[in-house]
């Protein structure tokens, strides 16, 4: 039998269970099992390290208790969303409006072309533009394809981004769009030279643990954009 006791998600789930119990947000394992649409013995097995949580159970945990998903995956020490600087989420159906049209939408099929024409204003002029209340300035929106950033960002979401200046370094554990010869949305950690302590590259991490982290050198990076918000049609009333 696989031992999940060293899995960061299992370890954080134990902390979450203790906090929810201590704060009287749940009455015990059966109550939590009901919220996560599973059984008492499943919760017990996760706590013992005999199995791991499913993506659906993690999503329900985040939804019902306002848990910070970054905490679940070990990327933040802030347990609740109300205490964190999580990416704001807006309804795709309700929030897109016509107006200033300050956000340029780069669809998934055009992302490879964007990587080649990252500094070309003419290239961007072919795409649709829109606005979202509260998001000011020249911004870019990228269509997400795939599940590598679950449960934070889902297939079909739009991430709205602001380009960093050339000499501006991203923050560790933040979510960014990184443009090399491809365009990817990842959580990042800076890689520093051991002698100079200068940043020489980035480690790109997926929130979905199925995908392994990988590294890119600074010389490979054409642009970095900070994800300011996401537009989604999933999981919102």
Phi, psi and omega in degrees: 000136180292138178263112181263008187295335180266358177291130184300325180295318178295319180296316179291327178298323176298318178294320179296316179300315179299317181294317180295324178290314182298322183271007178061028177276341171225157181263356181152190184296321181295320178297316179294320179301320179297318180293326182267009176056046179218204185241159181303318183291334177293314177300317180299318181292325177294316180296327179278349180087017180273345177204169180247166177287150172274164177300320179298318181294323177295316178300318179292323177299314179296317184292314187283327189242008180057036178286138176286114182298332175301323178295317181303321184265010174078016183259002179204153176259005179266115188285323183254148178300326182296341179260359188247172175254049180299157178296124177299143181243132179237155176285126179299324183286327190260334192264338179288126180225162172269146182169247182294334180053049183268358182247124178262127182268119175258105181293160184305318183293343181259001186294325179296320177294323178298321180300328181275334186239039189301330182258010185266110176293328180297322180296319183287338184295342182281347188264160179291153178231149180206180179226155174227130179307132177090352179249106187255166174082173179289117185229162176238143175241131180244136178278129183271133176236123179111180187239018186292339182251016173298145003269002183293311186232129186248163179303129181096347176294160168248131173257130182259127194229155174239127182291136174282153172293160185303322183263008182266126181267141176289162178269142176302141178072001173282161178259127185223156165267123181248124183253116171243240169274359173227173177240118182229150174252118186214161166275143187237154167226135181284141177253123183248145174291134185292334181272311185267345184063018177272146177289125182244350181187182179230142169264127183256123186241141173265144175288333175278112188293352176297331184263131182279145175295156173213166187243148173228142176282153179302326181296337180278343190271124179268330180197148173233132181235130179282127176284115183265332182196165172231147173251130184220150173256005186252138168071016178242146178285000000 
